Amino acid sequence: MKIKVFQINPELDRYSTMFRSHEAAMQLAGQIDPSIYKTVFDGNVDAQDLEDVFAVLNFSQPVGYNGHSLSVSDIVEIEGGGHHYCDTFGFQELKDFDASKVEPINGYRMLVIEPHKEPYEMVIPEGLEPLQQAVGGWIECTYPFDDNTYVVGNEEAKLIGLQGNRRINGQIYAGTILIAGDDGEGGTMDLTDEQIQHYTEMFKTPEEITPEQVQNDIWYAFIGFD
């Protein structure tokens, strides 16, 4: 399921509606004001309905999630399915919520590849911490392709026993990896539509890689000095 999650920016919450029920927020502010919200997630979750979304965002937050656990006053946008206010019990549908007024994620369009899953597109927030959250640890960047893309992974993935993911140029990558665009000046840029399509097709089929194969792929270079 493709969703976005909006949470209140406390600096803009002049009526103190954060963590308030829908009824209380309406009494305090007279409306659910989209201009005080910011986007904390824009991507896919393994969910069938809003109750599944609530469980996922409280117990196993997905790659790219950059907010607190889903709570009262948060809003979930379901692609093609409207906007839903997380209430004290369940969700309230918002008929006239203008999501164009919500602060978007300041980040980059990347491709996420998890072990045993097909790739999916994600907007990853700018900065080091979101990348570390996405791969579950310290990051390592490699450049195995011929275009202006690079792979972000967990530099300790094999040492800490993360699951084997994909083979790229004969090397096993373990744990979640991201494919990102390189702007040629030491920074990151959005992947293009063509790159998203190309790498989605390239890595569409998950690979079965055993823990033994992952461990056997660890190598060290010893250099002697005379």
Protein Blocks (a to p, Z undefined) as FASTA:
>chain_A
ZZddddddfklmmnopghpafklmmmmnopacfklpccfbdcddddfbfklmmmmmmmoc
cehiacdcddehiacddehiapadddfehcaddfklcfklpccddddddddddehiacdd
ddddedjklmmmmnopacddddfbfblcdddddfklmmnopacfbdeehiacedjddddd
dehnopacdddfklmmmmmmmmmpacdddfklmmmmpccdddddZZ
